[in-house]
């Protein structure tokens, strides 16, 4: 979720009087947050429809036949882990993220060039088109094309909505509003699970499930024409008068002094962001050796947050529990989504009270414990050739472990996976690092969702052991390489890397070069005397 350096700087603590959001601001933020709801709905809907027999029979008949055969035979000859092993089936899920990754850079350019509203409107229109294609799909090709269009819409929406939510609310409420993006994502996952639970009882239920994107996408599309442009973007694009009028509208009810103080801050932030150059210049800076720490933290946190395997679990929860012989798996998926939302709500209260590194290290350690425990239970208590014989207490234990895992992710690596890559950047790299984080995130989710089901077939319980090793790696990564960002102003972020025990060897290269390039006064004096002679 990339953001401009100006919008990022607006999130810093400033001495502006308490200003509560007015109705216009609240309605605008709710409409924009429907973009987060869309992303959450996709996470929850996708795995649910893959567990519906009518959907599999129409689009993936081989998988449907294999699942039916396994249920009918029940003679110990079929490996339950391999029931859903299909690259085409996985592509139905992962193509969404591949398209999102492909559109991230164009979305970043459009958002900065034509504004947040334009990017949101285009993303919403793509969501509508993709959803219509999915609902009306008659073959697998049409289905996957619809998924690709949905993913492209996600690329534009996820690029613009967080920036809008950073620039529209009053400064005192920006942190809370931005945390709500993650909460709305999790609400979408929970709603999708509930919808799937009931639509699965209908022969055409999958069409209803795939059509749930239409209402929020329509709301976002229509709303984008009536929402205000953000004052920061309007100022940057040269519409200074309109920017001032929009700020007064968004702060209606606040004192003139408070509005003027915020206006001065916007002017300062926009002018500072212009000094950092174009997005391509910022990217060049980020890729240079002195900024290796910023690049590593931005990409590393985004990568590890997805290689916990959490998206594989949330996307394929119904298939996972169904594989273990625990009903349709749709009820369990609702439980997983519920605790993920609870984790996000917990982060709302603890994220600014505890250091980022402490949450990353503590959360990662617990993720390792619960994922390792899941692998061991699957290894010693689950027989993939006779899943119906699994004791009920084992099913309940598995559900509990996965719920504990997703809850811990919800208050640690879930929100921090988006927050730290941006917070850890100075003005010189913040916009570029945010885009790099989005690209890395989409790529990691594409890989994990595309290969989770084949891994489950080949590696079985080892799949969870595999991801638990990444949990260990990300704890070590956080301990050794991540700088603390809690309470650090953007203008001081660079010094955190320059004083870090590891990154200072790279971050101080410019300072060393400048010192070396200074002429020696003694040499200058000697040369001067020779010239006089």
Backbone torsions as a table, in degrees:
resi	resn	phi	psi	omega
1	UNK	NA	91.4	-173.2
2	UNK	-77.8	155.7	175.3
3	UNK	-144.4	153.8	178.2
4	UNK	-72.2	157.3	179.8
5	UNK	-64.1	-29.5	178.2
6	UNK	-65.7	-47.0	-178.3
7	UNK	-65.7	-33.9	-179.9
8	UNK	-66.8	-40.8	-178.6
9	UNK	-68.3	-25.8	179.0
10	UNK	-65.8	-15.0	-177.4
11	UNK	-84.0	-9.3	-178.0
12	UNK	-68.2	155.4	178.2
13	UNK	-67.0	129.5	-179.1
14	UNK	-132.9	159.0	-177.6
15	UNK	-88.1	67.8	176.6
16	UNK	-116.1	137.9	-178.4
17	UNK	-58.2	154.9	-179.3
18	UNK	-57.7	122.0	179.1
19	UNK	-127.7	116.2	179.9
20	UNK	-85.3	145.5	178.9
21	UNK	-62.0	135.9	175.0
22	UNK	-86.9	179.3	-175.5
23	UNK	-60.5	-39.8	-178.3
24	UNK	-63.2	-41.8	179.2
25	UNK	-66.6	-43.9	-178.4
26	UNK	-62.9	-46.1	-180.0
27	UNK	-62.6	-41.7	179.3
28	UNK	-62.0	-42.4	-179.0
29	UNK	-69.4	-35.4	177.5
30	UNK	-65.4	-44.0	178.9
31	UNK	-62.2	-44.7	179.8
32	UNK	-64.1	-36.0	-178.4
33	UNK	-68.0	-14.8	174.5
34	UNK	-61.9	-21.4	174.2
35	UNK	-66.1	-39.4	175.6
36	UNK	-67.5	-37.8	177.9
37	UNK	-60.9	-38.3	179.0
38	UNK	-60.6	-44.3	179.9
39	UNK	-63.5	-44.0	179.1
40	UNK	-64.2	-39.8	177.9
41	UNK	-60.4	-38.4	179.8
42	UNK	-64.8	-43.2	179.7
43	UNK	-58.2	-43.0	-176.6
44	UNK	-80.4	-37.5	-175.7
45	UNK	-69.4	-42.3	-170.6
46	UNK	-56.9	-54.1	-179.6
47	UNK	-63.9	-32.2	-179.5
48	UNK	-66.1	-45.3	-178.7
49	UNK	-69.1	-27.9	177.6
50	UNK	-67.7	-18.7	178.4
51	UNK	-92.6	-2.4	-179.1
52	UNK	-87.3	121.3	-178.4
53	UNK	-55.9	-40.4	-177.8
54	UNK	-64.2	-35.7	178.3
55	UNK	-68.5	-47.1	179.8
56	UNK	-62.9	-40.6	-177.8
57	UNK	-62.8	-35.2	-176.7
58	UNK	-80.0	-42.7	-171.3
59	UNK	-107.4	-26.9	-178.9
60	UNK	-132.7	67.7	-173.8
61	UNK	-61.2	-32.0	178.6
62	UNK	-63.7	-43.3	179.1
63	UNK	-67.0	-40.1	178.8
64	UNK	-62.5	-44.4	180.0
65	UNK	-63.5	-40.8	-179.9
66	UNK	-65.1	-40.8	-179.5
67	UNK	-68.4	-39.5	178.5
68	UNK	-67.2	-39.6	179.4
69	UNK	-63.9	-41.2	179.8
70	UNK	-63.3	-37.8	-179.9
71	UNK	-71.0	-36.9	-176.7
72	UNK	-77.4	-41.9	-176.2
73	UNK	-71.2	-58.3	178.3
74	UNK	49.1	41.8	-177.6
75	UNK	-112.2	12.6	177.9
76	UNK	80.6	12.4	-178.0
77	UNK	-99.4	-8.7	-175.9
78	UNK	-114.6	132.2	178.2
79	UNK	-84.2	113.8	-176.7
80	UNK	-62.4	-28.6	179.9
81	UNK	-62.7	-24.4	-174.2
82	UNK	-97.6	4.2	-177.3
83	UNK	-56.6	-40.6	-175.2
84	UNK	-107.6	20.7	-178.8
85	UNK	-76.4	98.8	-179.7
86	UNK	-155.1	123.5	178.2
87	UNK	-64.6	-34.2	178.9
88	UNK	-67.8	-40.3	177.2
89	UNK	-63.5	-43.2	178.3
90	UNK	-64.7	-35.1	-179.9
91	UNK	-65.1	-29.7	175.3
92	UNK	-56.7	-37.6	178.3
93	UNK	-83.0	-51.6	-169.4
94	UNK	-74.1	-23.4	179.6
95	UNK	-59.9	-28.5	176.6
96	UNK	-57.9	-45.8	-176.9
97	UNK	-78.5	-30.7	176.2
98	UNK	-63.0	-42.6	177.7
99	UNK	-67.7	-38.7	177.6
100	UNK	-61.8	-40.0	178.4
101	UNK	-65.0	-42.3	-177.8
102	UNK	-65.2	-29.7	-176.6
103	UNK	-96.5	-1.4	-176.4
104	UNK	-61.6	-46.7	-179.0
105	UNK	-67.7	-47.3	174.9
106	UNK	-60.2	-35.9	179.4
107	UNK	-65.8	-38.8	177.9
108	UNK	-62.5	-43.0	178.9
109	UNK	-64.7	-45.7	-178.6
110	UNK	-62.9	-41.1	-178.7
111	UNK	-63.0	-38.6	-179.4
112	UNK	-80.8	-30.9	-175.4
113	UNK	-83.6	-46.4	-173.0
114	UNK	-114.1	-3.1	172.8
115	UNK	106.8	164.0	-177.3
116	UNK	-68.2	-38.4	-178.6
117	UNK	-63.3	-42.1	-179.5
118	UNK	-63.0	-42.2	-179.9
119	UNK	-67.7	-40.3	177.5
120	UNK	-64.6	-42.1	-179.3
121	UNK	-63.2	-45.4	179.1
122	UNK	-63.9	-43.3	178.7
123	UNK	-61.3	-42.9	179.3
124	UNK	-64.1	-40.9	178.9
125	UNK	-62.8	-40.1	177.8
126	UNK	-66.7	-38.6	175.7
127	UNK	-60.2	-43.2	179.4
128	UNK	-62.5	-47.3	-178.8
129	UNK	-63.1	-46.0	179.8
130	UNK	-63.3	-39.6	179.6
131	UNK	-66.3	-41.2	178.6
132	UNK	-62.5	-42.1	178.0
133	UNK	-62.5	-40.5	179.9
134	UNK	-67.5	-42.8	180.0
135	UNK	-63.8	-38.3	-176.7
136	UNK	-93.1	6.1	-172.9
137	UNK	-57.4	137.4	178.0
138	UNK	-116.0	-13.3	176.6
139	UNK	-149.8	173.6	-175.5
140	UNK	-65.5	-38.2	-180.0
141	UNK	-59.9	-46.0	179.0
142	UNK	-63.4	-36.7	179.8
143	UNK	-64.5	-47.5	-176.6
144	UNK	-72.6	-34.8	174.6
145	UNK	-60.5	-41.7	175.8
146	UNK	-60.9	-39.9	178.1
147	UNK	-64.3	-40.3	179.5
148	UNK	-63.5	-41.3	178.8
149	UNK	-66.6	-39.1	175.4
150	UNK	-60.0	-43.6	179.4
151	UNK	-63.2	-38.8	176.3
152	UNK	-62.5	-40.5	176.2
153	UNK	-61.2	-40.2	178.3
154	UNK	-62.1	-38.4	179.2
155	UNK	-59.2	-41.6	179.6
156	UNK	-74.8	-41.5	-177.8
157	UNK	-67.9	-45.7	-178.9
158	UNK	-68.2	-18.3	177.4
159	UNK	-82.2	-37.2	-170.4
160	UNK	-97.1	-36.7	-175.0
161	UNK	-61.9	-47.0	179.0
162	UNK	-60.1	-35.3	178.3
163	UNK	-66.7	-43.6	178.5
164	UNK	-59.2	-44.5	-179.4
165	UNK	-69.5	-19.1	176.5
166	UNK	-83.7	-28.0	-171.3
167	UNK	-101.8	-18.1	-175.3
168	UNK	-90.0	-44.9	-176.9
169	UNK	-69.1	161.7	173.7
170	UNK	-61.2	150.5	-176.5
171	UNK	-52.9	-37.1	-177.1
172	UNK	-68.5	-14.9	-175.6
173	UNK	-117.2	4.0	-176.1
174	UNK	-66.0	-41.0	-179.6
175	UNK	-61.2	-45.2	-179.4
176	UNK	-65.9	-41.2	-179.4
177	UNK	-64.4	-40.0	-179.6
178	UNK	-69.9	-34.1	174.9
179	UNK	-63.6	-30.6	179.6
180	UNK	-64.2	-21.8	176.7
181	UNK	-59.3	-48.3	179.2
182	UNK	-64.6	-36.6	179.7
183	UNK	-65.5	-41.8	178.7
184	UNK	-65.2	-35.5	175.4
185	UNK	-58.9	-46.5	-177.7
186	UNK	-71.0	-31.8	173.7
187	UNK	-63.7	-40.4	177.7
188	UNK	-61.8	-41.1	178.2
189	UNK	-62.3	-42.9	-179.7
190	UNK	-66.3	-46.0	178.5
191	UNK	-59.9	-40.4	179.5
192	UNK	-62.5	-40.5	178.6
193	UNK	-62.4	-41.6	179.2
194	UNK	-66.4	-42.8	179.3
195	UNK	-62.0	-45.5	179.6
196	UNK	-61.1	-37.1	-177.6
197	UNK	-59.3	-38.9	-177.6
198	UNK	-89.5	-37.3	-178.7
199	UNK	-71.6	-20.6	-179.8
200	UNK	-64.1	-16.2	-179.0
201	UNK	-83.0	-6.6	-178.3
202	UNK	-108.1	146.7	179.4
203	UNK	-64.1	-33.3	179.4
204	UNK	-103.8	17.5	-175.5
205	UNK	-58.8	-32.3	-178.6
206	UNK	-64.2	-31.0	177.7
207	UNK	-66.5	-39.4	177.4
208	UNK	-63.7	-45.1	-179.2
209	UNK	-61.3	-45.4	-179.7
210	UNK	-70.7	-12.3	178.8
211	UNK	-95.0	0.3	-176.9
212	UNK	-69.3	-14.0	178.0
213	UNK	-71.5	-22.2	-172.0
214	UNK	-60.8	-50.5	-178.0
215	UNK	-60.7	-51.6	180.0
216	UNK	-66.3	-33.6	178.5
217	UNK	-66.7	-39.2	177.9
218	UNK	-66.4	-40.5	177.0
219	UNK	-60.8	-44.4	-179.1
220	UNK	-67.2	-40.0	-178.9
221	UNK	-65.5	-50.5	-179.5
222	UNK	-67.2	-42.7	-178.6
223	UNK	-62.7	-32.0	-178.3
224	UNK	-63.4	-22.8	178.9
225	UNK	-81.8	-17.1	-177.7
226	UNK	-109.9	-16.3	178.0
227	UNK	-70.5	154.5	177.8
228	UNK	-76.4	153.6	167.0
229	UNK	-71.5	154.5	-179.2
230	UNK	-76.1	140.7	-179.1
231	UNK	-56.1	-38.0	-178.7
232	UNK	-63.6	-44.2	-179.8
233	UNK	-68.0	-42.9	-179.8
234	UNK	-60.2	-40.0	178.9
235	UNK	-64.9	-44.9	-178.3
236	UNK	-64.8	-32.0	-178.3
237	UNK	-85.0	1.9	175.8
238	UNK	97.3	-4.6	179.0
239	UNK	-88.1	67.4	-172.9
240	UNK	-65.2	-43.3	-179.2
241	UNK	-62.5	-46.7	179.5
242	UNK	-65.3	-34.9	178.3
243	UNK	-62.5	-42.5	179.7
244	UNK	-66.6	-41.7	179.0
245	UNK	-64.4	-39.8	179.6
246	UNK	-66.0	-40.7	178.1
247	UNK	-62.0	-41.4	178.7
248	UNK	-64.4	-36.2	177.8
249	UNK	-66.6	-45.5	-179.0
250	UNK	-68.8	-23.8	-179.3
251	UNK	-110.6	23.2	179.2
252	UNK	-57.1	127.9	-176.7
253	UNK	104.9	-13.6	177.0
254	UNK	-89.4	161.5	-179.8
255	UNK	-71.9	154.5	178.0
256	UNK	-60.9	-35.6	-179.4
257	UNK	-64.4	-42.9	179.1
258	UNK	-63.3	-42.6	179.4
259	UNK	-63.5	-42.6	-179.8
260	UNK	-64.9	-37.8	178.5
261	UNK	-64.0	-41.7	178.5
262	UNK	-69.2	-36.6	178.0
263	UNK	-62.6	-41.7	177.2
264	UNK	-61.2	-38.2	179.1
265	UNK	-66.0	-41.6	178.5
266	UNK	-61.5	-45.5	178.3
267	UNK	-57.7	-45.8	-178.7
268	UNK	-63.7	-46.1	-177.1
269	UNK	-65.3	-42.9	-179.1
270	UNK	-65.7	-42.4	179.6
271	UNK	-65.2	-38.1	178.0
272	UNK	-67.1	-39.1	-179.6
273	UNK	-66.6	-33.9	178.2
274	UNK	-66.4	-32.1	179.3
275	UNK	-66.3	-21.6	-178.3
276	UNK	-81.9	-4.2	175.8
277	UNK	89.8	-176.4	-179.3
278	UNK	-73.1	165.2	176.7
279	UNK	-55.4	-37.2	179.3
280	UNK	-67.3	-35.4	176.5
281	UNK	-68.5	-37.4	176.7
282	UNK	-65.7	-38.1	178.2
283	UNK	-64.1	-40.2	177.8
284	UNK	-62.5	-39.9	177.1
285	UNK	-63.6	-44.8	-178.8
286	UNK	-61.4	-34.9	-177.6
287	UNK	-83.7	-5.8	179.2
288	UNK	-76.3	158.8	-173.6
289	UNK	-60.8	-41.7	-179.7
290	UNK	-61.0	-21.2	-178.8
291	UNK	-105.7	25.3	-179.9
292	UNK	-63.0	-32.9	178.6
293	UNK	-65.1	-47.0	179.0
294	UNK	-61.3	-42.3	179.2
295	UNK	-64.0	-45.1	-177.9
296	UNK	-64.4	-42.3	179.9
297	UNK	-66.5	-44.6	-178.2
298	UNK	-62.1	-48.9	-178.1
299	UNK	-75.9	-38.6	-176.6
300	UNK	-65.2	-45.6	179.6
301	UNK	-63.8	-43.0	178.6
302	UNK	-62.8	-41.6	-179.4
303	UNK	-65.3	-51.3	-175.8
304	UNK	-67.3	-31.9	-179.4
305	UNK	-62.3	-27.5	179.1
306	UNK	-94.3	-27.0	178.9
307	UNK	-83.2	12.5	162.6
308	UNK	-71.2	-18.0	-177.4
309	UNK	85.5	9.0	-173.0
310	UNK	-64.5	-39.5	-179.5
311	UNK	-69.5	-31.3	174.9
312	UNK	-62.8	-39.7	-179.1
313	UNK	-70.1	-45.6	-177.4
314	UNK	-69.8	-36.9	178.5
315	UNK	-70.7	-42.4	-172.5
316	UNK	-108.0	20.9	-179.9
317	UNK	-56.6	-46.0	179.0
318	UNK	-59.8	-42.6	179.9
319	UNK	-66.1	-38.7	-178.7
320	UNK	-63.2	-48.1	-178.7
321	UNK	-73.1	-32.2	176.4
322	UNK	-67.1	-36.9	176.5
323	UNK	-58.8	-35.8	-178.8
324	UNK	-83.5	7.8	176.1
325	UNK	79.0	19.0	-176.1
326	UNK	-100.4	69.0	176.8
327	UNK	67.1	-146.8	179.4
328	UNK	-82.0	-16.5	-178.2
329	UNK	84.1	-7.7	-176.1
330	UNK	-74.2	-36.1	177.2
331	UNK	-65.6	-40.7	178.4
332	UNK	-65.8	-34.8	178.1
333	UNK	-62.9	-35.7	177.0
334	UNK	-64.2	-41.0	178.9
335	UNK	-63.0	-43.7	179.0
336	UNK	-62.0	-44.0	178.9
337	UNK	-64.4	-36.4	179.8
338	UNK	-64.6	-44.1	-179.4
339	UNK	-73.1	-28.6	174.8
340	UNK	-64.3	-40.8	175.8
341	UNK	-65.0	-40.6	177.8
342	UNK	-60.9	-39.2	177.3
343	UNK	-63.5	-41.5	178.8
344	UNK	-64.5	-39.5	177.4
345	UNK	-66.4	-35.8	176.3
346	UNK	-62.9	-42.3	-179.2
347	UNK	-62.3	-29.9	179.5
348	UNK	-57.5	-32.6	-176.0
349	UNK	-97.5	-22.5	-174.5
350	UNK	-107.3	-17.3	-169.4
351	UNK	-64.0	-30.5	179.4
352	UNK	-100.0	6.5	177.6
353	UNK	-106.6	-20.8	-177.5
354	UNK	-120.9	146.3	178.9
355	UNK	-61.7	149.0	-179.1
356	UNK	-62.0	-44.4	-178.1
357	UNK	-62.9	-37.6	179.3
358	UNK	-63.9	-41.7	178.3
359	UNK	-67.5	-40.2	179.3
360	UNK	-64.8	-45.1	-177.9
361	UNK	-71.8	-46.4	179.5
362	UNK	-65.5	-45.3	179.1
363	UNK	-64.0	-43.4	178.8
364	UNK	-62.0	-38.1	179.1
365	UNK	-64.6	-42.6	178.8
366	UNK	-69.1	-36.4	176.2
367	UNK	-59.8	-40.8	177.6
368	UNK	-62.0	-45.7	-178.1
369	UNK	-59.9	-49.8	-175.6
370	UNK	-71.7	-33.4	179.7
371	UNK	-74.1	-37.0	175.6
372	UNK	-64.7	-42.1	178.1
373	UNK	-62.0	-39.7	177.2
374	UNK	-61.1	-43.9	179.7
375	UNK	-62.3	-41.5	-178.3
376	UNK	-68.8	-38.7	177.5
377	UNK	-64.2	-43.0	178.7
378	UNK	-64.8	-34.1	-178.5
379	UNK	-70.6	-42.2	-170.3
380	UNK	-106.0	-15.4	-174.7
381	UNK	-121.2	0.0	-178.3
382	UNK	-125.0	127.9	177.3
383	UNK	-105.1	107.9	-176.5
384	UNK	-65.2	-16.6	179.6
385	UNK	-90.4	-12.8	176.1
386	UNK	-140.1	63.4	-175.2
387	UNK	-63.4	-26.6	-179.4
388	UNK	-67.4	-20.0	-179.1
389	UNK	-85.2	-0.7	-180.0
390	UNK	-66.5	126.0	179.2
391	UNK	-59.4	148.6	-178.0
392	UNK	-61.3	-34.5	-178.4
393	UNK	-67.1	-27.9	176.9
394	UNK	-70.7	-42.2	175.7
395	UNK	-58.3	-44.4	-179.5
396	UNK	-66.9	-38.0	178.5
397	UNK	-65.5	-42.4	178.1
398	UNK	-61.0	-43.9	178.8
399	UNK	-62.1	-42.5	-179.6
400	UNK	-63.7	-43.3	-179.0
401	UNK	-65.0	-42.7	179.9
402	UNK	-68.9	-35.7	176.3
403	UNK	-66.1	-41.4	177.5
404	UNK	-63.4	-39.5	178.3
405	UNK	-61.5	-49.7	-177.7
406	UNK	-69.3	-31.8	176.8
407	UNK	-64.1	-45.2	179.2
408	UNK	-63.8	-38.8	176.4
409	UNK	-63.1	-38.0	-177.0
410	UNK	-61.6	-31.5	179.9
411	UNK	-103.8	0.2	-179.1
412	UNK	-123.6	-90.5	-174.2
413	UNK	-70.7	-18.5	177.0
414	UNK	-61.4	-66.9	179.7
415	UNK	-71.5	-36.2	-177.4
416	UNK	-71.7	-22.8	176.5
417	UNK	-62.5	-23.9	176.0
418	UNK	-99.3	-33.6	-171.9
419	UNK	-78.0	-49.1	-173.6
420	UNK	-63.4	-42.3	178.8
421	UNK	-57.0	-29.1	178.7
422	UNK	-88.8	-43.9	-179.1
423	UNK	-60.9	-30.9	-173.8
424	UNK	-79.8	2.5	-174.6
425	UNK	-104.0	147.2	170.0
426	UNK	-82.7	176.1	179.4
427	UNK	-59.6	-29.9	-174.9
428	UNK	-67.4	-21.4	-173.8
429	UNK	-133.3	-0.3	-169.9
430	UNK	-62.1	-45.8	-178.9
431	UNK	-65.6	-45.7	-179.4
432	UNK	-65.5	-39.9	-179.4
433	UNK	-66.8	-35.1	178.6
434	UNK	-64.7	-44.0	177.0
435	UNK	-64.2	-41.3	177.5
436	UNK	-60.6	-38.7	179.0
437	UNK	-64.6	-41.9	179.4
438	UNK	-63.7	-44.7	179.4
439	UNK	-60.7	-45.8	179.8
440	UNK	-62.9	-40.8	-179.0
441	UNK	-62.9	-49.1	178.9
442	UNK	-60.3	-42.2	-179.7
443	UNK	-63.2	-44.7	-178.5
444	UNK	-64.5	-40.6	179.1
445	UNK	-67.7	-38.5	176.7
446	UNK	-58.2	-47.6	-177.9
447	UNK	-63.9	-47.2	-175.8
448	UNK	-68.0	-38.4	-179.6
449	UNK	-76.3	-31.0	-179.9
450	UNK	-70.3	-34.0	-172.2
451	UNK	-110.5	1.8	-178.8
452	UNK	-63.8	-48.8	-177.6
453	UNK	-65.9	-43.5	173.6
454	UNK	-61.5	-37.9	177.4
455	UNK	-64.2	-40.6	179.8
456	UNK	-61.7	-35.2	179.2
457	UNK	-71.5	-45.0	-174.4
458	UNK	-84.0	-42.2	-174.2
459	UNK	-97.6	-18.7	179.9
460	UNK	54.4	-123.7	-178.2
461	UNK	-62.2	-22.3	178.6
462	UNK	-64.3	-18.9	176.9
463	UNK	-59.5	-44.6	180.0
464	UNK	-72.9	-31.5	174.7
465	UNK	-65.6	-39.3	177.9
466	UNK	-58.8	-49.4	-179.9
467	UNK	-68.2	-30.6	179.0
468	UNK	-65.3	-28.9	176.3
469	UNK	-67.0	-33.8	175.2
470	UNK	-69.1	-30.7	175.2
471	UNK	-61.4	-42.1	177.2
472	UNK	-64.1	-44.8	-178.5
473	UNK	-61.3	-39.3	-176.6
474	UNK	-75.7	-26.6	173.4
475	UNK	-66.7	-45.2	178.0
476	UNK	-63.3	-42.0	178.1
477	UNK	-59.2	-45.9	-179.2
478	UNK	-64.2	-39.5	-178.1
479	UNK	-69.1	-40.3	-173.6
480	UNK	-89.4	-34.8	-165.7
481	UNK	-120.4	-16.9	-176.0
482	UNK	-88.7	130.2	177.0
483	UNK	-86.5	154.2	177.1
484	UNK	-76.6	129.9	-177.7
485	UNK	-112.8	-11.3	-178.0
486	UNK	-62.7	123.1	175.8
487	UNK	74.4	7.4	-179.4
488	UNK	-94.4	117.7	179.0
489	UNK	-63.1	153.9	-176.4
490	UNK	-60.0	-35.2	-177.3
491	UNK	-71.9	-14.6	179.2
492	UNK	-104.5	0.2	-174.9
493	UNK	-65.9	-36.7	-179.6
494	UNK	-60.9	-37.9	-179.1
495	UNK	-67.4	-24.1	176.9
496	UNK	-64.2	-38.9	177.1
497	UNK	-74.1	-35.5	-179.0
498	UNK	-68.6	-22.4	178.7
499	UNK	-105.4	-1.4	-179.3
500	UNK	-69.3	142.4	-173.7
501	UNK	-60.7	-27.1	179.7
502	UNK	-104.0	-47.6	-172.3
503	UNK	-75.0	-13.9	-178.6
504	UNK	-64.1	-25.8	179.2
505	UNK	-67.0	-23.9	176.6
506	UNK	-99.4	-42.2	-173.0
507	UNK	-66.8	-24.6	-177.0
508	UNK	-95.7	10.5	-178.6
509	UNK	-60.4	-42.8	-179.9
510	UNK	-60.1	-43.1	-178.6
511	UNK	-63.8	-40.5	179.8
512	UNK	-65.5	-44.1	179.9
513	UNK	-61.4	-40.6	179.4
514	UNK	-64.5	-38.1	-179.7
515	UNK	-67.7	-42.0	-180.0
516	UNK	-66.6	-35.9	-176.4
517	UNK	-74.9	-13.6	179.0
518	UNK	-68.2	132.5	179.9
519	UNK	-68.9	142.4	178.3
520	UNK	-72.9	123.5	-178.8
521	UNK	-56.8	-37.6	-179.7
522	UNK	-64.9	-40.6	178.6
523	UNK	-66.0	-39.8	179.6
524	UNK	-62.4	-41.9	-178.4
525	UNK	-65.0	-42.4	179.0
526	UNK	-61.8	-43.9	179.9
527	UNK	-63.2	-37.3	-179.1
528	UNK	-66.1	-42.7	-179.8
529	UNK	-63.9	-39.2	178.8
530	UNK	-63.8	-37.6	179.6
531	UNK	-65.8	-38.1	179.6
532	UNK	-67.9	-35.1	179.9
533	UNK	-68.9	NA	NA
